[in-house]
Amino acid sequence: MTISEQNVDDTILEAKKHPMDYLLRWDRLPHVWCSGCGLGSVLSCFIHAIVESGVDTKKLVVVSGIGCTGRASGYLELDVFHTTHGRAIPFAIGLKLANPELKVVVFSGDGDLFAIGGNHIIHAARRNADITVICSNNFIYGMTGGQLAPTTPMDSWTSTSPYGNVEPNFNLCHLVASAGAVYVARWTSLNARRLQQSMVEAIKKKGFSFIEVIPPCPTTFGRRNKFEEGIKMLEFFRDNTIIKHGIDPGDAEVRLGEEVVVGKFVDKEDKPTLSDHIERIQNIAKRR
């Protein structure tokens, strides 16, 4: 190969790289997510939000649990931790308490955060732990065969509900808002710009901030529920998503085949965090 040919190849390789290349581990790419999955879009929004937020990446930590979404941390050129199933939240809180200067983001899925990890996220919101949680809700256990999850909408078909789901599904935004979260939002992966801006706000927020993202999952959820291609669910989002900022999250339930309500539901200020309370107690102890 001549020098000129090598220069052409290098130029092509450079053109193929992502504009946020320095935040990605290229030795781990291409990713393992299925064709039509929305997680790539969500991850792209996240790395753009990191840059836009101005957060010091040397003090940024991303924690994930087990599942399709949990693979996201492995693609980030940051300090990341891939923890055990359902334990991303307590791990993240431990990091924050050990080093309060860190900005800690949990990036995981609905099964990891609200099934096996459900108890942890409730109490993290109650304590107003100063962490950001980004939850990808694909309505199902995607990595292990498409089983029924606590987020699976009523009447949905899964590998463990072959005649339709009879269990009411969690309204994730309502749950964390009720527990005390200071920032709560929901977007689909099609709402890329709004999702990115919401991530910026959540990263900058002091206290427990939560974003629910609904992406297509054509392989395990979609093919059993008439969304066998990612584009079909994106088209559904395009035609059936309605933005309602500031509403009671309890009025934003997710139902199969009905309008998907998205928006920023909760945005509170000046609520003491878990770290604030610990510091207050430490100061009291020093005066005694």
C-alpha positions, 0 to 999 in steps of 0.5 A: 500500500502506498502512502497516499492509499494509506492516507485515503484509508485513514480519512475514510476511517476518521469519517466513519467515527462518531463525533463523540469518539473520545467518549466511546470505547471503539475496541468494544464496537460494533455493539451487540444490540439487535437490529431495530433496538433503540438503545443505540439512539439512547446511548447517543443522546447520553454522550451528547448530553454529557458534553452539553452539560459540561460535567467534568468527565474525570468526575463522572461515573456510570453504573449499570446492572444486568440486561440489554441496557446494562451493556451500555456502560461497557461502550463508554470511555469513562469510569464505569461499573457493570454491577450485579443484577438489581444492585446498580442503585446501592452501588451508585449511592456507595460511590456518591457517599464515598466521594461526594464530588462525583457525578454518578449516573445509573444507566440500566433497564426496567427489569434490573431497576424495577424488578429485582432492584425495585426496593433499591430505587424506591428508597433511593428516591425517598432518601433523595440520593444525589444520583441520576437514573436513566431507565430504558423501559422496553416492557420485557426481559429482553436479554433472557428470552422475552419473559413477562416483566413488572413493566409489561403492559396489560394484555401484552403477549410475552414468552411467559404470558402466551395468552396476554398479560393479566398483571397491572404494570408499573407506572415508573414515573409515578412510582419514583415521583411518589417516593420523592424524586425531584426530577422525573421525565419520560421520553421515547427514543424517537424524541431524541432532542428532547431526551438529550435535553432532559438528560442534560437537566437531570445530570445538572440536577441536585438530588434524585433525578429519573428519566424513563426512556421507551425504545423499540424492542422488536426481537422479544417484545415487538414480534409478539405484539405487532411491532416486529420491526423497530421502524413500526414502533417508531412510527407508532411513537410518531403518531401516538405520542403526546407531550404533557409537561407538569402533569401528575405522573399518575395520569401518565400510565402506559397502556398497550396500543394507546397514546404514550404520554411523555414530558417532564413531569416533576422538577423540584428545587432546594430539597435536601439530599441524602448527602446534605443530611449526612453532612448535617448530622456529622456537624452536629456530632462534631459540636458534641 
